[in-house]
Amino acid sequence: MLTSKQRAFLRAMANDLSPIFHVGKSGVTPELVESIQNALQARELIKCNVLDNCMLSAKEAAVMLSERTRSDVVQVIGNRFVLYKAAKKPVIELPKA
């Protein structure tokens, strides 16, 4: 669980990120979950986009994906959300709690 200070730090880092995954008409599929898990292991912080034809809202998709990937939702704004999961050898050094 992230503290508000850590969440603010990650939000600032996520400003420069471009969405690397798009949740579309088929919603949250096992393939999407697996791809996001791999990306989280490699990058720790990713931004995703929910397309207009998706039946899920960005918040619903973010919560669903965070539960399935065991990651934390950093931010949900409009149709985009940011996920964070610390790697085994962390690259991002979070502020102390």
N, C-alpha and C positions, 0 to 999 in steps of 0.2 A: 504494500500500500504506500502510495506516494504522499508526502506532506505538501502543503500548499506552496512552500518555498521551492521544493523540488519540481512541482508541477509548473510553476512559473518559469523556472530555469529551462525546462524542456519545451515549454510553449515558445520561449524566445528562440531556441534552437530550431524549432519546427517552422518558423516564419519563412526561412529560405528554401525549405524543401518543396519539391513538386510532388503531386500525387503519383505514386507508382502502381497503385491498384485501383480498379474501378469495380464497384458492386453494381451489377446490371440487372436485367430482367429476371434472370434465374436466381437472384438473391445470393445467400451465403451457401456456397457449395463446398463439399469436402476438398475439391481441388484448390479452391480459393483459400481455404483454411491452411492447407499444406503449403501453398506458395507464400502466404503471409508468415507462417512459422519460419520458413527458410529465410525470408527477408529479415525478420526480427533477429534471428541468430547472427546474420551477417552485419546488420546495420544498427540494431537496437531501437531505432526511432524511425517510424515510417508514417507517411501521410497517405490517406485513401480518400477516394471520391465516390459518392453514391449518385448514380445517374438518375435522370428524371423518370425513366421507365421502370425503375425498381419499386416494388411494393413496400419496401421497408424505408423508414426514415433513417437519417444519418445516425441518430442516437441509438435506435434499435439495432442497426447493423454494427455499430461500434461496440455495444454491450455484448451482442452475440459473438462477435469475433474475439473480443477480449476474454470471454469465458472459455471459448474453444481453444485459444492459443495460450491461455494463462498469462495474459499481458495486462497492462494498465491503460485505461483510456486517459489520455492527457488532456484532450480538448475536442469539442464538437462545435463547429461553426458552420452554419448553413448546411451545405450538402457535403462537407469535408470533415474528416476526423483524423486524429493523430493517436497512434498506439506506441507504447514503450514496453520493452522487456529487456532486462539486464542480461547480457551474454555471460557465458562461463568465465571468459576473460573480458571484463567490462572495458569498453573504449571510452564511454561517456562517464565522467566522474561527477556524480550528483553532490549538491551541497549536503552537509550533515543535517540530520533530522533535529 
